[in-house]
């Protein structure tokens, strides 16, 4: 279900909803909101459902027909960016 967080890496003060192909993510502490494109939303939905980064990368590689190494790098970079925005806890960017 959209908006439900099952992953402890996601900050407590974060809420989200899917709107079309995008995820709209709101940090309730900072009152800042962000939107994710189709690929970012794909990653976010898996993360919100409790998937670990390795599982997300595997699904990303399969969904978008990219090499697993590239998917690993892309997921890691995305999680680091989300951690910088305080959407994820700092341990997520490691």
C-alpha positions in Angstrom: 0.0 0.0 0.0 1.4 3.4 -0.9 2.6 5.5 2.0 3.2 2.5 4.3 6.7 2.2 5.5 8.1 -1.2 6.3 11.8 -0.3 6.1 13.5 1.1 9.1 15.9 3.0 6.9 13.1 5.5 6.1 13.0 8.4 8.5 10.0 8.4 10.9 8.9 11.9 9.8 8.6 10.9 6.1 5.2 10.3 4.4 4.7 9.5 0.7 2.1 8.8 -2.0 2.2 7.7 -5.5 0.8 10.1 -8.1 0.8 8.6 -11.6 4.3 7.3 -12.3 5.8 9.5 -9.6 6.3 9.2 -5.9 5.7 12.4 -3.9 7.8 12.2 -0.7 7.2 14.6 2.2 9.6 15.2 5.1 7.2 16.3 7.9 10.1 17.7 10.0 11.5 20.0 7.3 8.2 20.6 5.4 10.1 19.8 2.2 8.7 17.6 -0.4 10.3 15.8 -3.3 9.1 13.9 -6.4 10.8 10.9 -7.8 10.7 9.9 -11.5 9.6 6.5 -12.7 12.9 4.8 -11.8 13.2 6.6 -8.5 9.6 5.6 -7.7 10.4 1.9 -8.6 13.3 2.0 -6.1 11.3 3.9 -3.5 8.4 1.4 -3.6 10.7 -1.5 -3.1 12.5 0.3 -0.3 9.2 1.2 1.4 8.1 -2.5 1.1 11.1 -3.5 3.2 13.5 -4.7 0.5 17.2 -4.4 1.2 19.5 -2.5 -1.2 20.9 -5.7 -2.8 17.3 -6.9 -3.6 16.4 -3.5 -5.0 19.4 -3.6 -7.3 18.6 -7.0 -8.5 15.0 -6.0 -9.3 16.2 -2.8 -10.9 18.6 -4.7 -13.2 15.8 -7.1 -14.2 13.2 -4.4 -14.7 15.3 -2.0 -16.8 17.7 -4.6 -18.5 20.9 -3.1 -17.0 23.9 -4.8 -15.7 23.8 -5.7 -12.0 26.9 -3.7 -11.2 25.4 -0.6 -12.6 22.1 -1.2 -10.7 24.1 -1.6 -7.5 25.9 1.7 -8.1 22.6 3.5 -9.0 20.7 2.2 -6.0 23.7 3.2 -3.7 23.8 6.7 -5.2 20.1 7.1 -4.9 20.1 6.0 -1.2 23.0 8.3 -0.4 21.0 11.2 -2.0 17.9 10.4 0.0 20.0 10.2 3.2 21.5 13.7 2.5 17.9 15.0 2.2 17.1 13.4 5.6 14.5 11.1 4.0 16.5 8.1 5.1 18.6 7.7 8.1 22.4 8.3 7.7 23.1 4.6 7.9 21.3 4.2 4.5 23.9 6.1 2.6 26.7 3.8 3.7 
